[in-house]
Amino acid sequence: MENQVKNQKKAYIYALISVFLWSTVASVFKISLETLSVSQLVLFAILTSTIALFTIVVAKNLLNDVIQHFKKILNIYFF
């Protein structure tokens, strides 16, 4: 029961963090469009998400799995 309470508190914390982060998206998008073109904004979004995903993969020590997956996919389509 105590573990369930801890999990519930953790779920609330994650929910609040995600609401906070998503609530800032519209404001940042509007401000960004005043200074950047749409293509620049898309480029920065792609770079940011790629860096974040790469950081997560490295932190979880899954880089070798990702490399093996891409080698397998490339062999199927190109060789």
N, C-alpha and C positions, 0 to 999 in steps of 0.2 A: 504494500500500500504506500509506503514511504517513497519507493522508487517511482510509483505512478505520479505522486505529487511533484517530485523533482522533474519528471518528464513534462508534466503539465506546465510548470513554471518556465522550463526551457522553451516549450512551444509558444508561450505568450511572449517571451523575450524575442524569439525569432520573428514572430508575427509583427511585433512593434517595430523592429528594425526594418523589416521589409516594407511596412506601411510608410515609415519615415523616408526610406530611400526612394520608393515609388512616388511619394508625394512631391518630391523635389524635381522629378523628371520634367514635368510640364514647364516649370519655371526656368529651368536650365535650358530646355529646348527653345523656349521663346527668346531668351537672352542670346543664345548661341546663334539663332537665325538672324539676329540683328548684325552680327559681325562676320559670320561665315556663310558661304554658299551651301546649298544642300549637299553637293558632292563632297565638300570638305567635311561637313558634319557626318556624313555616312562613313567617310574614310576614318575619322577619329573614333567613331563608334566601333568600326571593325577592328581597328588597332587595339582599342581598350579591351574589347571582349576577347581578342586573341591573346593578349598579354595576361588577362585574368585567368583564362582557361589554361594556358601554359603554366602559370604559377601553381594552379591547383594540381595539375598533372604531376609537376615536379615535386610538390609538397607531399603528395600521396605516393610518390615513388612508382609512378605508372608510365614513365616515359618509354621504357623498353616495350611495354605492351602496346603503346600507341604506334611506335616505330614498326613493330612486327605486324600490326594490323594494316598499316599503310603499305608495307612491302607486299603483303598478301593481296590487297586490293589492286595494287599496281600490276602484279603478276597476272591477275585474272583479266584485266582490261588491256594490257599492252604487250604481253608476251605469250 
